[in-house]
Amino acid sequence: MNKQCFIDAVNNVESLTPAEKLITCYFMEHYTMLPFAKIDELCKQIGVGKATLGRFLQRLGFEGFLDFKKHVTDDLTQVLSTPIERYESDAQPNSHKSMLTTHFEEVISNMEETFSTLSEDDFERAVAYMREPKGKLYVIGSASSEALANYFYLLARYLRKDVVLLKADISTLPHQLADVTGNDTLLAISYHRFSNITVRLVRWFNKFGGKIIFITDQPVNPFVTYCDVQFNVESMSGGFFNNRTSGFALIEAFIKGLSDKTEKDNRFDRIESLFSEFSIFKT
């Protein structure tokens, strides 16, 4: 069930109570996060009771909230699949093109599709959050996203202090997050299938007022309502695993944004001196 079907169902109801109007407005604005929502948290955010929400959904023809979520989720089943399920469902007959040619055509297509959806205003806002000198800049990426997070961290450390790389490790996360404030910024990277630890981390950051920048390949995700800026990067691939090139390209754009500072410090010189001190690179 897509958003338009929901709109049509609401329009077929003769009149809405004030509470039902609140529910409708909230669903319209946050439709993409409904498959991941928990009813207690959802009702709290809307400001209505569970019974009120249940009665409204029954008026629309559903048995209750779980039945409604199932209909919304069914529309996304093919998109939100495991790598093997996606590969088997999308497998194409052998092409006359070489694998190398096909791969780079996928990369170019993903890059063009991603760039066409990016917002210059969102990008500038995200860079401004990352430059905030009063707070720390945290970054996390789990599973295949971890490589992007590590890459960003490595380069961002050249450009500003207080960059913190978070690992999806519950034995260390509480200590690293104890001092989060509204001046801090989190860059979270999560592709489907989404990490529960990253979801909880984003919620925690949101609870304490930190700014959240999110990179994903799925506009429908459990992070939507908690993020200040979200970037969707295309990741389609004909292989077992999705393509991460567009995500890396966006990360490099963020690094360029951080590099464009009017005030330069001596971080580069000090880091290069440390490389020499520890003989990290062969001379």
Secondary structure as GFF3:
##gff-version 3
##sequence-region A 1 283
A	DSSP	alpha_helix	3	11	.	.	.	ID=ss1
A	DSSP	alpha_helix	18	29	.	.	.	ID=ss2
A	DSSP	three_ten_helix	31	36	.	.	.	ID=ss3
A	DSSP	alpha_helix	39	46	.	.	.	ID=ss4
A	DSSP	alpha_helix	50	59	.	.	.	ID=ss5
A	DSSP	alpha_helix	65	74	.	.	.	ID=ss6
A	DSSP	alpha_helix	83	90	.	.	.	ID=ss7
A	DSSP	alpha_helix	99	117	.	.	.	ID=ss8
A	DSSP	alpha_helix	120	131	.	.	.	ID=ss9
A	DSSP	beta_strand	137	141	.	.	.	ID=ss10
A	DSSP	three_ten_helix	143	145	.	.	.	ID=ss11
A	DSSP	alpha_helix	146	159	.	.	.	ID=ss12
A	DSSP	beta_strand	163	166	.	.	.	ID=ss13
A	DSSP	alpha_helix	173	177	.	.	.	ID=ss14
A	DSSP	beta_strand	185	189	.	.	.	ID=ss15
A	DSSP	alpha_helix	196	207	.	.	.	ID=ss16
A	DSSP	beta_strand	211	216	.	.	.	ID=ss17
A	DSSP	three_ten_helix	224	226	.	.	.	ID=ss18
A	DSSP	beta_strand	229	232	.	.	.	ID=ss19
A	DSSP	alpha_helix	245	259	.	.	.	ID=ss20
A	DSSP	alpha_helix	267	277	.	.	.	ID=ss21
###
